[in-house]
């Protein structure tokens, strides 16, 4: 499954992670990591399917806490490296 990695830089605060999760609720999220820093900033790395990437990026940019969103396309082979769950059909083709 082709996916895109969105690196989101945020102003960390009360409820930031909840707002991030609520914003991504209608998208297929393959992986999400959230890291805070002592400077009241946070970084979230969100892996979404390539078909959801553009819409998810636009929705994330509208969040008041978001400073920047950087997309990085990833090929199907990199899902193994990123520990992104994926399923394959027994013939080796991706499932529809």
C-alpha positions in Angstrom: 0.0 0.0 0.0 1.5 3.3 -1.0 1.5 5.8 1.8 2.7 9.3 2.6 4.5 10.4 5.7 3.3 13.8 7.1 5.7 15.4 9.6 3.7 17.9 11.6 5.3 20.5 13.9 3.0 21.8 16.5 2.8 24.1 19.5 2.3 21.7 22.4 -0.6 22.4 24.7 -3.5 20.9 26.5 -5.6 18.8 24.1 -3.2 19.1 21.1 -3.0 15.4 20.6 -6.7 15.0 20.9 -7.3 17.7 18.3 -4.8 16.0 16.0 -6.5 12.6 16.4 -10.0 14.1 15.8 -8.8 15.9 12.7 -7.5 12.6 11.2 -10.6 10.6 12.3 -12.0 10.2 8.7 -8.7 9.2 7.1 -6.8 5.9 7.0 -4.0 6.4 9.4 -1.4 3.7 9.2 0.9 5.0 11.9 1.1 8.0 14.3 3.9 9.0 16.6 3.8 12.1 18.8 6.9 13.5 20.5 7.0 16.6 22.8 10.0 18.8 23.5 10.9 21.0 26.5 10.3 24.1 24.4 6.5 23.5 24.3 6.7 22.2 20.8 5.7 18.8 19.5 6.3 16.7 16.4 3.8 14.2 15.0 4.7 11.8 12.2 1.5 10.5 10.6 1.5 7.9 7.9 -1.6 8.0 5.7 -2.6 6.3 2.5 -1.5 8.2 -0.5 -5.1 8.8 -1.5 -5.8 10.5 1.8 -2.5 12.5 2.0 -3.5 15.8 0.3 -6.8 16.1 2.2 -5.2 15.2 5.5 -2.4 17.7 4.9 -4.9 20.5 4.3 -6.9 19.6 7.4 -3.8 19.5 9.6 -2.7 22.9 8.3 -6.0 24.4 9.5 -5.4 23.4 13.1 -4.5 26.3 15.3 -1.6 24.5 17.0 0.1 23.5 13.7 3.3 25.4 12.8 4.2 23.3 9.7 3.3 20.2 7.7 5.9 18.5 5.6 4.8 15.6 3.3 7.2 12.8 2.3 6.0 10.3 -0.2 7.0 6.7 0.6 7.1 3.7 -1.6 5.5 0.4 -0.7 8.9 -1.1 0.2 9.6 1.5 2.9 6.5 0.5 4.9 8.6 -2.4 6.3 11.2 0.0 7.5 8.7 2.3 9.1 6.9 -0.5 10.9 3.7 0.5 9.0 1.2 -2.3 9.0 0.2 -3.5 5.6 -1.5 -6.6 4.2 -0.7 -8.4 1.0 -2.8 -10.8 -1.0 -1.4 -14.4 -1.0 -0.3 -13.8 -4.6 1.9 -11.0 -3.5 -0.3 -8.2 -4.9 -1.6 -5.6 -2.5 -5.2 -6.1 -1.2 -7.8 -3.9 -2.8 
